[in-house]
C-alpha cells in the first residue's frame, strides 16, 4: 500500500481517505479545482504557506450551548496572528439582552452586572465584520463559535453569503481552521482535548481560561505549536488535510470535545 508522500501533502494537500490511502486522481483535482470548492477563501493566496497569511483567532463566551434555542454571545474576541506573531487584539463584552444563567456565569465569570453597560451585538457587528475581512478564520471547536457568530450576525441584519461580499469567516462554504481537529489527530494517544489540556501539553500558558481574548490568543499559540513542523504547508494543503482528519474523526465519533 502507498501512503501520501509528505511533500505532496505539504504543497497540494493530502487528499486521502482517513486511512492515509490517496483518492485516485486527487492531486490533479486539488491543484485545479476552484479554491472555494475546496473550502478556501478565494480572495487569499491559497498556495502560500498558511502561517504567512493573516489568521483571525475567534472566541466567544455565551449564555449557553445552543444559539438555535436563543442562547447569545456575552463576550467576543478576535486576535489576529501572522507569521506566529500577534498583530492585533480585539475583545468586547456584549449585553445579550437576557439574564446570564448561573451555570454559564460559573464557567466564564461574566455576570449580568458585568454586561449591564456593554454594547449589544448589533452595535459592534460591523466592526466585527471588518476585523474578519481578509483573514483566515480559526477557532477551537470551530463549529460552536461559528454557529453563534452566524446567529448574531443574522439578528444584526448581516447575512452570510457565498461571495467575497462576506469576509471568510462569514462566507458560506469556507472552512475554519480548527486546532481541536489537529490536536485529536496529532495527539491521538493523549487524554483530554479541552483547550487548556492541549495548551498544557504543548507548553502554551492559559492562566485566564474561558475569557474570550485569552482563549483566542492561546488557541493561536496552540495551532502554531501543533504545526511547528508544518510551517511550509500551504493554506490549500492545510485545509485539505484538515478535511481528511475531520472525516476520520467523525467516523470514530470524535467530532465532539
Buried (B, 14 or more C-beta within 10 A) or exposed (E): EEEBEEEBBBBBBBBBBBEBEBBEEBBEBBEEEEBBEBBBBBBBEBBEBBBBBBBBBBBBBBBBEEBEEEBBBBBBBBBBBBEBEBEEEBBBBBBBEEEBEEEBBEEBEBBEEBBEEBBBBBEBBEEBBEBBBBBBBBBBBBEBBBBBBBBBBEBBEBEBEEEBEBBBBBBEEBBBBBBBBBBBBBBEEEEEBBBBBBBBBBEBEBEEBBBBBBBBBBBBBBBBBBBEEBBBBBBBBBBBBBBBBBEBBEEEEBBEE
